Structure formats: C-alpha cells, structure tokens
C-alpha cells in the first residue's frame, strides 16, 4: 500500500472501479481514505470508498484486513456523526460475517469494538455490538459467557426502554435458553419479545424471526398445528424479503404436517407456487420422510435419514422431532407384527421389519417396560412371549374415589364446626 494519499474525489473512486486487479483497486481506496481532508464533500467520498473497500476485501476473503480497517478508521469516526459511525461499523461486521470460517475472528472483533465504544462513550453502538457478540458466543456454544453478557445488557436496555433492541435481545435470550433445553425460560423470554414488539413497528425480518422462534417452541410442546401457523407467518415474511431463512420456515411447515399424520399434504405444498421457488435438497428430504411415513415403512425412513443426513440429522430441530416420529413408527409396526402371536422368535420379527435383531430386541424390552403391551423376553430361546391383556380390577380405583369423597366430607364438617365455635 502506497504512503501517498489520493484526493477524495469521484475521479479517485472511478479510478479504483476501473482498476483491472482487485488488489490495485484496494490500494487506491486505501490511499483515498488516507486523505486528511475533512470537508463535507471529502467525507461523503470516503464513506463511498469504505463501502467499496469492504466489498472488495470480502470478495478477496481478507477478513483480517477488514478487522484492521476498523482500527484505521477510528480517526475518521471522530469527525463524522455517531449514527454514520454505527452504520459503518455494523456494515463492516456484517461483511466479515459473510466470509466463511471467521467465527472466532468476529468474536475478537466485536470485543475490540465494545472496548472502543466504552472508551469513546458510544452507548448506542456498544449495546448493538454486544448483542451481536452474544449471538456469536451462542453460535460458538459458549453459553455461560453469552448468558452473562445478555443478562447485563438486558438490564441496561430495559432501563433506557429501547424497545426495538429489547425485542432483539429477548429473542436472543429465548434462543439461548432453548439451546440449554430450559423451555420455561425460553417461553418467558419470547413472551417478553412479543410484548415489546406489539408496542412498536418491527421490521419484517425481525418479525419473521419472532414467528420462527414461536413455531419452534410450540413444536417442542407437540402443538404442531399452532407451530405450523407460526412457521407459515415466518415463511411469508422471509419470502417477501427473498431471505434464505424462508426455505427453513417452509421445511419446518412440512415437518409439522408430517408430525400430525398429514404427510399427504407435503407434496401439494412443495408443488405450490411458493414451494416451487425453494425446490432443493431441504424440501426433497422432507418429501422422502413424508413418503416413508405415508407408507409406514421404516426401511424408507432409514434410507431418507441416510441419503439426507445433512438436511435431517444435522438440523437439531428436525432431528429431535424425527427421532420421536421414528420411535412411534417403529412401535406401531412392531405392535402390528406381534399382534397375531402368543410366542414368536425375535429373529422372525427382525426379518419381517428388516432391522437388526439387537435393535428390535432392545425396542421390544423398552416397550414392555413402558407397558405398551404385556409380555416378556425369553432370551435363552430368543423368543418374545405375549400375554393376554390383564383385566383391570375396579376395586382399587373405586376405593380411592370413596376415600377422596370421605376426605371432602370431613373437611366440610371441620369448616362448619369452626364457624359454630366462633
């Protein structure tokens, strides 16, 4: 990079845009930023130069240069309005995020910017950078540090009543508690986010994220019909914005249809006008699962899990629900197969269901313990012995009901006697 600066003019920007090699254009833009002029015209040109430079550095995957750029721009930040500084800083952070494999660099960069914001007393920018830092820490599975940061940030933002940022932080807290499998706190944080969102105008992207999280939490509670409606709202928001998250919202909509045994609707949704825009591996995976569920075929189900491992098993939300669906499907198939028998070889059941013997034996023992049917495993003979359903003796529940009624009578008499005594 040359030490001589260039004039901050449109001609210098045009020279950078006309450069044949990206490295040459980057060098020219750096020299424009080195210009000491602080006139309003020069500042506007420098803002354009920063936008061009960050884009070029992203294309060249020079994440470290983007990190050092924010340090070099600090004198420039001192002479421009704070709102423009915040816009530039957040723009550079967004650009670094688009470069693959920069998670640790983003965390380090956010921590640097938080320290600078504290030193410069730029509270508005610091709060937003801390919110981004908490999200990055959560993605990096550093949950303890992320939760501590969010707790402090939440107290501060509530004091200033910045509702838009409050929606973002509450939503982030909900995702964090969901990752920690603390559903009550995840629901409480989401309720707080929705309450804050109802008081202000929320951008469609953020509203889509709130709806998506609502769908995920309702699906976790097995309320798939409500979850479907939230995923549909999220899909409409992201689809209008041409956001990549639209395909995931659609994927979770299809998952809800499968979980409520409406797998036949999946093909229709995929072939609809909205669904055809997102045809690809994600939707193909859900189509394969729906087909396996419709045919009640464990073999097709396992084939789908194997062929679409990335889309099904590596997506934690889909994987959790499909594991439950697989268990249910396996139990239904086993119950149907053993129904005609009173004694049957485990190897024969495994052959009929096309699964390994040890896997079938383990599942049968679990079903017996869960009282899905009455029976026992004769492991010496390798057989399953099925018992007739025992007749329930009504004397015990009737006795308990009588005792409960007597308890109510005694309590009533005690209350009356207490009134008489007073």
Residue pairs with C-beta under 8 A, 6 or more apart in sequence:
1 27
1 30
1 31
2 27
2 31
4 31
5 31
5 32
5 34
5 35
5 36
6 12
6 15
6 28
6 31
6 32
6 34
6 35
7 32
7 35
7 37
8 32
8 35
8 37
8 41
8 42
8 43
8 45
8 46
8 49
9 45
10 45
12 28
12 31
12 32
12 45
12 49
13 29
13 32
13 45
13 48
13 49
13 52
15 28
16 25
16 28
16 29
16 32
16 49
16 52
17 25
17 52
19 25
19 28
22 56
22 59
22 60
23 60
25 52
25 56
26 53
26 56
26 57
26 60
29 49
29 52
29 53
29 56
30 53
32 45
32 46
32 49
33 46
33 49
33 50
33 53
33 72
33 73
33 76
35 42
35 46
38 79
43 79
43 80
46 76
47 80
47 84
47 88
50 69
50 73
50 88
50 92
51 91
53 69
54 66
54 69
54 91
54 92
54 95
55 95
57 63
57 65
57 66
57 69
57 95
58 66
58 95
58 96
58 98
58 99
61 99
61 100
63 96
63 99
63 102
63 105
64 105
66 92
66 95
66 96
66 99
67 96
67 105
67 108
67 109
67 112
69 92
70 89
70 92
70 109
70 112
70 113
71 112
73 88
74 116
77 85
77 88
77 89
82 122
82 124
82 125
85 122
85 125
86 122
86 124
86 125
86 128
89 113
89 125
89 129
90 125
90 128
90 129
90 132
93 106
93 109
93 110
93 113
93 129
93 132
96 102
96 105
96 106
96 109
97 106
103 136
103 139
103 140
104 140
106 136
107 133
107 136
107 137
107 140
110 129
110 130
110 132
110 133
110 136
111 133
113 125
113 126
113 129
114 126
114 129
114 130
114 133
116 122
117 123
117 125
117 126
117 129
118 126
127 153
127 156
127 157
127 162
127 165
128 165
130 149
130 153
131 153
131 165
131 168
131 169
131 172
133 149
134 146
134 149
134 150
134 153
134 169
134 172
134 176
135 146
135 172
137 143
137 145
137 146
137 149
138 146
138 172
138 175
138 176
138 179
141 179
143 176
143 179
143 180
146 176
147 176
147 180
150 169
150 172
150 173
150 176
153 169
154 166
154 169
154 170
154 173
157 165
157 166
157 169
158 166
163 196
163 197
163 199
163 200
164 200
164 202
164 206
166 192
166 193
166 196
167 193
167 196
167 197
167 200
167 202
167 206
167 210
168 206
170 189
170 190
170 192
170 193
170 196
171 189
171 190
171 193
171 206
171 209
171 210
171 213
173 185
173 189
174 186
174 187
174 189
174 190
174 193
174 213
174 217
175 186
175 213
177 183
177 185
177 186
177 189
178 186
178 213
178 216
178 217
178 220
183 217
183 220
183 221
186 217
187 217
190 210
190 213
190 214
190 217
193 210
193 213
194 210
194 214
197 206
197 207
197 210
202 210
204 237
204 240
204 241
205 237
205 238
205 241
205 243
207 237
208 233
208 234
208 237
208 238
208 241
208 243
208 245
208 249
209 234
209 245
211 230
211 231
211 233
211 234
211 237
212 230
212 231
212 234
212 245
212 248
212 249
212 252
214 227
214 230
215 227
215 228
215 229
215 230
215 231
215 234
215 249
215 252
215 256
216 227
216 252
216 317
218 224
218 226
218 227
218 230
219 227
219 252
219 255
219 256
219 259
219 317
219 321
220 320
222 259
224 256
224 259
224 260
225 256
225 260
227 252
227 256
228 253
228 256
228 257
228 260
231 249
231 250
231 252
231 253
231 256
232 249
232 253
234 245
234 249
235 246
235 249
235 250
235 253
235 274
237 243
238 244
238 245
238 246
238 249
239 246
239 274
239 277
246 278
247 278
247 280
247 282
247 283
248 282
250 269
250 274
250 275
250 278
250 282
250 283
251 282
251 283
251 285
251 286
251 311
251 315
251 318
252 317
252 318
253 269
254 266
254 269
254 270
254 283
254 286
254 287
254 290
255 286
255 317
255 318
255 321
255 322
257 263
257 265
257 266
257 269
257 290
258 266
258 286
258 289
258 290
258 293
258 325
259 321
259 325
261 293
263 289
263 290
263 291
263 293
263 294
264 290
264 294
266 286
266 287
266 290
267 287
267 290
269 275
270 276
270 279
270 283
270 286
270 287
275 283
281 308
281 310
281 311
282 311
284 308
284 311
285 304
285 307
285 308
285 311
285 312
288 300
288 303
288 304
288 307
288 308
289 301
289 304
289 312
289 322
289 325
291 300
291 304
292 298
292 300
292 301
292 303
292 304
293 301
293 325
293 329
296 329
296 332
296 333
298 326
298 329
298 330
298 333
298 353
298 354
298 355
299 354
301 326
301 329
304 312
305 312
305 313
305 322
305 326
311 318
312 318
312 319
312 322
313 319
330 353
330 363
331 363
331 367
331 372
333 353
334 349
334 353
334 360
334 363
334 364
334 367
335 367
335 372
335 373
337 349
337 352
337 353
338 344
338 349
338 373
338 375
338 384
338 386
341 384
341 386
342 385
342 386
343 383
343 384
343 385
343 386
344 383
344 384
344 386
345 382
345 383
345 384
346 357
346 360
346 361
346 364
346 377
346 382
346 383
346 384
347 357
347 382
349 360
349 364
349 384
350 356
350 357
350 359
350 360
353 360
361 377
361 379
364 375
364 377
364 384
365 377
367 373
368 374
368 375
368 376
368 377
373 386
374 386
374 387
374 388
374 389
374 390
375 384
375 385
375 386
375 387
376 384
376 385
376 387
377 383
377 384
377 385
378 384
378 385
